[in-house]
Amino acid sequence: MPLPTENVGSLPRPAKLQAALADYDAGKITHEQLKREQDAACRDSIERMEASGSPIVSDGEQRASSFATYPLTDTLAGTGLAPNLAADGQYFAIFTDGHHRQLPRLTGGPFRYKTYAAEYLKEAIKMASKPVKQAVIAPSMLFLLYPLDGEVKGYTREQFLEDLCNECEKDIRQCFAAGAARVSIDFTEGRLALKNDPKNPWTGRGMLGQFIELNNRVINRFSPEERKNIGIHTCPGGDCDSTHSAEVDYAGLLPSMFGMNAGYFLMQLASEKDKERVYKLIGEHSREDANGVPQVCFIGVINPQNPRVETPEEVRDDLLLASKYIPKERLGSTDDCGFSPFSIDDKPKHGSPNRARDIAFEKITNRVKGTQMASEKLGVS
């Protein structure tokens, strides 16, 4: 079998879809009118990803408010917020360009998802001729809905955690039941947990160990056979062509991250300054046996924050270098991050969302080509 290659999740939303979202928030169009734009963007995403040669595809999260908030609200502006939530939660991240993204705040129990990712997946599968993957949010991210200190009246933290784990498990199981070939869990808060940003109080609480334990609390509910197709994605953020934790050393994250009993990991690496050092860390800390599953390491070979399109040869060379440290039977390729994890993103370095979208498919095509070239060099094609 050739080296596997897989996208993380999101693609830039077309400008027309972003305008429709704004009109929907303003009450200018109906949900049915918004859905028509979402359908068109999903179909275009799947058709163009299939045309790239990708062995597994997705809808690019064109229906989701964001990678983190899709279970909670219909739009990023807060239209259709789920019960027992208020819009004034804590910041999830403050990005290097100064902008921030905010989560809702839990006001009571029980905690329940409003939307499960399988609802998007069922629509995507109808449009696809290749296997489809689905990204879901990690319980560790949604843990931040609960206040850092004190308790929500009438709803203890432990009650919330049990409800949260049940909902996250349900989200993943419904995806597989709907036909997902793979399900990857977004864990961008992992690296951010080591930043200790004084402007963002949760990052100074030393929560990485707690995040890992909470995620395993869900992952360990699945059999080894199921966990082969459950992944973890990590990156230093990617929104409006900016990151939130790229300066955090992977050496602080990887030993803990590979403690999660997932079958594969999608890791930002194309934009890393010293790739070889991180490849070596991955080889040292990834496990051949993680409670019954080998951990396959998908290295990032594409930087979605940079409009320059990587060549297939560059992708090939990154994989060949990584193979010095990561066994080839546990090596794969991916993009550093989703191309637009939040639905409203003007992609400033790219010039426009539409241009960023075209560039994304060029990059994906070259990732597929370069991965095949590396496979041939390594004798696994």
C-alpha positions in Angstrom: 0.0 0.0 0.0 1.3 3.5 -0.7 1.8 6.0 2.0 -1.6 7.3 3.2 -2.5 11.0 2.7 -5.5 12.8 4.1 -6.8 16.4 4.6 -7.4 17.8 8.0 -10.9 19.2 7.5 -11.8 22.7 6.4 -11.5 24.5 3.1 -12.0 28.3 2.6 -15.6 29.1 2.2 -16.4 30.8 -1.1 -17.1 34.6 -0.8 -20.7 34.0 -1.9 -21.2 31.6 1.0 -19.6 34.0 3.5 -22.0 36.7 2.2 -24.9 34.4 2.6 -24.0 33.7 6.2 -23.9 37.4 6.9 -27.3 37.8 5.2 -28.7 34.9 7.3 -27.5 36.5 10.5 -29.1 39.8 9.5 -32.4 38.0 8.7 -32.2 38.9 5.0 -32.4 35.3 3.7 -34.1 32.1 4.9 -32.3 29.0 6.2 -33.3 27.3 3.0 -31.6 30.0 0.9 -28.5 29.6 3.1 -28.6 25.8 2.7 -28.6 26.2 -1.1 -25.3 28.0 -0.9 -23.9 25.5 1.5 -24.9 22.6 -0.8 -23.2 24.3 -3.7 -20.0 24.8 -1.7 -20.0 21.3 -0.4 -20.5 19.8 -3.9 -17.7 21.9 -5.3 -15.4 21.0 -2.4 -16.0 17.2 -2.9 -15.7 17.3 -6.7 -12.5 19.3 -6.7 -11.0 17.2 -3.9 -11.8 14.0 -5.9 -10.3 15.6 -9.0 -7.0 16.2 -7.0 -6.6 12.4 -6.7 -7.2 12.4 -3.0 -8.0 8.8 -1.8 -10.3 10.2 0.9 -12.3 13.4 0.7 -14.5 15.7 2.8 -17.0 18.5 2.3 -14.4 21.0 3.7 -16.7 21.9 6.6 -18.7 24.2 4.4 -21.8 23.8 6.6 -20.0 24.2 10.0 -19.8 27.5 11.9 -16.3 26.4 12.9 -14.3 23.3 13.7 -15.0 24.0 17.4 -18.5 25.4 17.5 -20.5 23.3 15.0 -22.3 21.4 17.8 -23.3 24.6 19.5 -24.4 27.2 17.1 -25.7 27.5 13.5 -23.4 30.4 12.6 -20.2 31.9 13.9 -22.1 35.1 14.9 -24.2 33.1 17.3 -27.5 32.7 15.4 -29.1 29.5 16.6 -27.1 29.1 19.8 -27.9 25.9 21.7 -29.8 25.9 25.0 -27.9 26.4 28.3 -25.3 28.5 26.6 -24.6 32.3 26.5 -22.5 34.0 23.9 -20.0 35.7 26.3 -17.7 32.8 27.1 -13.9 32.9 27.4 -11.5 33.4 24.5 -10.4 30.1 23.0 -7.4 31.8 21.3 -5.7 35.1 20.7 -3.8 35.0 17.4 -0.5 36.6 16.6 -2.2 39.3 14.4 -4.2 40.4 17.5 -7.6 39.0 16.6 -9.3 36.4 18.9 -12.0 33.7 18.8 -14.5 33.3 21.6 -16.4 30.3 22.9 -19.9 30.3 24.4 -20.4 30.0 28.2 -22.2 27.2 29.9 -25.1 28.6 32.0 -26.8 25.3 33.1 -27.3 21.6 32.5 -27.6 19.2 30.9 -25.0 19.8 28.2 -26.2 18.5 24.8 -25.1 19.0 21.2 -27.5 20.9 19.0 -25.8 19.5 15.8 -23.8 16.3 15.4 -21.1 16.1 12.7 -22.9 13.1 11.1 -25.6 15.4 9.9 -23.1 17.1 7.7 -21.5 13.8 6.7 -24.8 12.2 5.5 -25.2 15.1 3.0 -21.5 14.8 1.9 -21.6 11.1 1.3 -24.5 11.6 -1.2 -22.2 13.8 -3.3 -19.0 11.7 -3.1 -17.8 8.8 -5.1 -14.7 8.2 -2.8 -14.5 7.4 0.9 -15.4 10.4 3.1 -13.8 11.4 6.4 -15.3 13.6 9.1 -13.5 15.9 11.6 -15.1 16.3 15.0 -14.2 18.5 18.0 -12.3 17.2 21.0 -13.9 17.1 24.4 -10.9 19.0 25.7 -11.9 22.1 23.6 -15.5 21.9 24.8 -14.3 21.6 28.4 -13.5 25.3 28.1 -17.3 26.0 28.0 -17.4 25.5 31.8 -16.1 28.4 34.0 -12.5 28.0 35.0 -13.4 28.6 38.7 -16.4 27.7 40.7 -19.4 25.7 39.5 -22.5 26.3 37.4 -25.5 26.5 39.7 -27.2 23.1 39.9 -24.7 21.5 37.5 -21.4 20.2 38.8 -18.2 20.0 36.8 -18.3 16.2 37.0 -21.9 16.1 35.8 -20.8 18.3 32.8 -17.8 16.1 32.1 -19.9 13.0 32.0 -22.4 14.6 29.6 -19.6 16.0 27.5 -17.9 12.6 27.1 -21.2 11.0 26.2 -21.9 13.6 23.6 -18.4 13.4 22.1 -18.6 9.6 21.9 -22.1 9.9 20.3 -20.7 12.4 17.8 -18.0 9.9 16.7 -20.2 6.8 16.7 -22.8 8.5 14.6 -20.2 9.5 12.0 -19.1 5.9 11.6 -22.7 4.7 11.5 -23.4 7.2 8.7 -20.5 5.8 6.7 -17.3 7.8 7.6 -14.2 6.0 6.6 -12.2 8.0 9.2 -12.9 10.4 12.0 -10.3 12.8 13.2 -10.5 14.8 16.4 -9.4 18.4 16.3 -7.0 19.1 19.2 -5.5 22.5 18.4 -5.8 23.5 22.1 -3.1 21.0 23.0 -0.2 23.2 21.9 -1.9 26.3 23.1 -2.2 24.8 26.6 1.6 25.2 26.9 1.7 28.8 25.9 0.7 30.5 29.2 -0.6 33.7 27.5 -1.4 36.3 30.3 -4.2 37.7 28.1 -5.9 34.3 27.9 -6.2 32.9 31.5 -7.0 29.3 30.7 -3.6 28.8 29.0 -1.8 29.4 32.3 -3.6 26.6 34.2 -1.3 23.7 33.2 -4.3 21.9 31.6 -2.5 19.7 29.0 -2.5 16.6 31.2 -6.2 17.1 32.0 -6.9 17.5 28.3 -5.1 14.3 27.5 -6.9 12.4 30.2 -10.3 13.7 29.1 -9.8 12.9 25.5 -8.7 9.3 26.4 -11.8 9.1 28.5 -13.7 9.2 25.2 -11.2 7.4 22.9 -10.9 4.4 25.3 -14.6 3.7 24.8 -13.8 2.4 21.3 -12.3 -0.9 20.4 -8.8 -1.2 18.8 -10.4 -1.9 15.5 -12.4 1.3 15.7 -9.5 3.3 17.0 -7.5 2.5 13.9 -9.6 5.0 12.1 -9.9 7.6 14.9 -7.3 10.3 14.6 -6.0 13.3 16.5 -5.1 16.6 14.7 -2.7 19.1 16.3 -1.5 22.4 15.0 -0.6 26.0 16.3 -3.9 27.3 15.0 -4.8 28.7 11.6 -7.3 31.6 11.1 -7.1 34.6 8.8 -3.7 33.4 7.8 -2.4 33.7 11.4 -1.5 31.2 14.2 -1.9 31.3 18.0 0.9 29.0 19.4 3.6 28.4 16.7 6.3 29.4 19.2 5.5 26.6 21.6 8.1 23.8 21.3 6.7 20.4 20.2 9.0 18.8 22.7 6.6 19.9 25.4 3.5 18.5 23.6 4.5 15.3 21.8 5.3 13.0 24.7 1.9 13.7 26.2 0.0 13.8 23.0 1.1 10.3 22.0 -0.4 9.1 25.3 -3.8 9.3 23.6 -4.8 5.9 22.3 -5.7 7.1 18.9 -4.8 5.2 15.7 -3.4 8.1 13.8 -2.2 11.7 14.2 -2.3 14.6 11.8 0.5 17.1 12.7 1.5 20.5 11.5 5.0 20.3 10.2 5.4 22.1 6.9 5.7 25.5 8.6 7.9 24.2 11.4 11.4 25.8 11.5 13.3 22.6 12.3 11.4 19.8 10.7 14.0 17.1 11.1 14.2 17.6 14.9 10.4 17.1 15.2 10.4 14.1 12.9 12.9 12.6 15.4 10.7 13.5 18.3 7.7 11.8 16.6 9.8 8.7 16.0 10.8 8.6 19.6 7.4 9.2 21.2 4.8 7.6 18.8 3.9 4.1 19.8 3.8 0.9 17.8 1.2 -0.4 20.2 -1.2 2.1 21.7 -3.5 -0.1 23.7 -3.9 -2.4 20.7 -3.3 0.0 17.7 -0.2 1.3 16.0 0.0 5.0 15.8 0.3 6.2 12.2 2.0 9.6 11.9 0.7 12.0 9.2 3.2 14.8 8.9 2.2 18.2 7.6 3.7 18.8 4.2 1.4 21.7 3.1 1.2 25.2 4.8 -2.3 26.5 4.4 -1.3 29.9 5.8 1.1 30.6 3.0 -0.2 31.2 -0.5 3.0 29.7 -2.1 2.1 26.3 -3.5 4.5 23.5 -2.4 5.9 21.4 -5.3 5.4 17.6 -5.4 9.2 17.3 -5.0 9.1 19.2 -1.8 6.4 17.0 -0.4 8.4 13.9 -1.5 11.5 15.2 0.2 9.8 16.0 3.5 8.4 12.4 3.6 11.7 10.8 2.7 13.5 12.8 5.5 10.7 11.9 7.9 11.1 8.2 7.0 14.6 8.2 8.6 12.9 8.5 12.0 9.3 7.3 11.5 8.8 3.7 10.2 7.4 3.9 6.7 4.5 1.6 7.7 3.4 4.3 10.2 4.1 7.3 8.0 1.6 9.5 6.0 1.1 13.0 4.8 -1.4 15.8 5.5 -1.8 19.6 5.5 -0.6 21.5 8.5 -4.1 22.6 9.5 -7.6 23.1 8.0 -7.4 25.8 5.4 -10.1 27.9 7.1 -11.2 26.4 10.5 -13.7 29.3 11.0 -16.5 29.9 8.5 -15.8 33.7 8.2 -12.2 34.1 7.0 -11.1 36.7 4.4 -7.7 35.0 4.0 -5.7 38.3 3.9 -2.4 36.9 2.7 -4.1 35.2 -0.2 -6.1 38.2 -1.4 -9.5 36.7 -1.2 -11.4 33.6 0.0 -12.0 32.5 -3.6 -8.3 32.8 -4.5 -7.4 30.9 -1.3 -9.8 28.2 -2.3 -8.2 27.7 -5.7 -4.7 27.7 -4.1 -5.9 25.1 -1.5 -6.8 22.6 -4.3 -3.5 23.2 -6.0 -1.7 22.4 -2.8 -3.8 19.3 -2.2 -3.1 18.0 -5.7 0.6 18.4 -5.1 0.4 16.7 -1.7 -1.2 13.7 -3.4 1.4 13.7 -6.2 4.4 14.1 -3.8 3.1 11.4 -1.5 2.9 9.0 -4.4 6.5 9.9 -5.4 7.7 9.3 -1.9 5.8 5.9 -1.8 7.6 4.9 -5.0 11.0 5.9 -3.5 10.3 3.9 -0.4 9.0 0.9 -2.2 5.5 1.0 -0.8 3.6 2.2 -3.9 
